[in-house]
Amino acid sequence: SFVCGDVFGTDLSWLDRDATVLFLDIGGNRNYKPVMKALSICIQLMPRLRLVVAKSIEVRSFLLRSATGPETVAHDLTASSRLIPGEKQDDDKEAALELAYQIRRRGGEWPVSLIYSLDCGPRLRYLIGKKRLPAFLSRQAPLLECITVSSGRQEHRERVRASSGVTPPVRSQYMQCARL
């Protein structure tokens, strides 16, 4: 049977707990976060699922463009399924901490125009949305601070400065491969 309902609503009694296939279309070209939230809700309430089809251009692009896309999706679904009911997952905080960590590895400052080129860039883009970077950065003080420098290429003058904190050792790609 086919049912249609609001997965973000309070009454989820319409969900068939014994269903093995789910087609998820939450309407419009949604960002990554709402799609992951909807998937998490369904996966928690439908334990017999074997196939999930999620209609989302954003998630598709993320999975195809990011080398760690499948791992990130699995991590996000696992993390959200462990939440205590009523507890909120703070993806923005997690993304800001990862961004600060990456910026510290590169000297403490990084051009805003190049943020998506960092290792955490693809995940950050899909967590916060395509056009929400300035708003996201402005909410992350004092961890991240936006500054403008007077020298350098025009497109690289707006920068993000990470507050002091743990700076990881820089390991080369070859060292990481050798440990595998």
DAZI-V148068 format. One record per residue. N is the residue number from 1. RES is the residue in three letters. SS is DSSP state (a for helix, b for strand, c for the rest). Layout:
{{N,RES,SS} {N,RES,SS}}
//
This chain:
{{1,SER,c} {2,PHE,c} {3,VAL,c} {4,CYS,c} {5,GLY,c} {6,ASP,c} {7,VAL,c} {8,PHE,c} {9,GLY,c} {10,THR,c} {11,ASP,c} {12,LEU,c} {13,SER,c} {14,TRP,c} {15,LEU,c} {16,ASP,c} {17,ARG,c} {18,ASP,c} {19,ALA,c} {20,THR,c} {21,VAL,b} {22,LEU,b} {23,PHE,b} {24,LEU,b} {25,ASP,c} {26,ILE,c} {27,GLY,c} {28,GLY,c} {29,ASN,c} {30,ARG,c} {31,ASN,c} {32,TYR,a} {33,LYS,a} {34,PRO,a} {35,VAL,a} {36,MET,a} {37,LYS,a} {38,ALA,a} {39,LEU,a} {40,SER,a} {41,ILE,a} {42,CYS,a} {43,ILE,a} {44,GLN,a} {45,LEU,a} {46,MET,c} {47,PRO,c} {48,ARG,c} {49,LEU,c} {50,ARG,c} {51,LEU,b} {52,VAL,b} {53,VAL,b} {54,ALA,b} {55,LYS,c} {56,SER,c} {57,ILE,a} {58,GLU,a} {59,VAL,a} {60,ARG,a} {61,SER,a} {62,PHE,a} {63,LEU,a} {64,LEU,a} {65,ARG,a} {66,SER,c} {67,ALA,c} {68,THR,c} {69,GLY,a} {70,PRO,a} {71,GLU,a} {72,THR,a} {73,VAL,a} {74,ALA,a} {75,HIS,a} {76,ASP,a} {77,LEU,a} {78,THR,a} {79,ALA,a} {80,SER,a} {81,SER,a} {82,ARG,c} {83,LEU,c} {84,ILE,c} {85,PRO,c} {86,GLY,c} {87,GLU,c} {88,LYS,c} {89,GLN,c} {90,ASP,c} {91,ASP,a} {92,ASP,a} {93,LYS,a} {94,GLU,a} {95,ALA,a} {96,ALA,a} {97,LEU,a} {98,GLU,a} {99,LEU,a} {100,ALA,a} {101,TYR,a} {102,GLN,a} {103,ILE,a} {104,ARG,a} {105,ARG,a} {106,ARG,c} {107,GLY,c} {108,GLY,c} {109,GLU,b} {110,TRP,b} {111,PRO,b} {112,VAL,a} {113,SER,a} {114,LEU,a} {115,ILE,a} {116,TYR,a} {117,SER,a} {118,LEU,c} {119,ASP,c} {120,CYS,c} {121,GLY,a} {122,PRO,a} {123,ARG,a} {124,LEU,a} {125,ARG,a} {126,TYR,a} {127,LEU,a} {128,ILE,a} {129,GLY,c} {130,LYS,c} {131,LYS,c} {132,ARG,c} {133,LEU,a} {134,PRO,a} {135,ALA,a} {136,PHE,a} {137,LEU,a} {138,SER,a} {139,ARG,c} {140,GLN,c} {141,ALA,c} {142,PRO,c} {143,LEU,c} {144,LEU,b} {145,GLU,b} {146,CYS,b} {147,ILE,b} {148,THR,b} {149,VAL,c} {150,SER,c} {151,SER,c} {152,GLY,c} {153,ARG,c} {154,GLN,a} {155,GLU,a} {156,HIS,a} {157,ARG,c} {158,GLU,b} {159,ARG,b} {160,VAL,b} {161,ARG,b} {162,ALA,b} {163,SER,c} {164,SER,c} {165,GLY,c} {166,VAL,c} {167,THR,c} {168,PRO,c} {169,PRO,c} {170,VAL,c} {171,ARG,c} {172,SER,c} {173,GLN,a} {174,TYR,a} {175,MET,a} {176,GLN,a} {177,CYS,a} {178,ALA,a} {179,ARG,a} {180,LEU,c}}
//
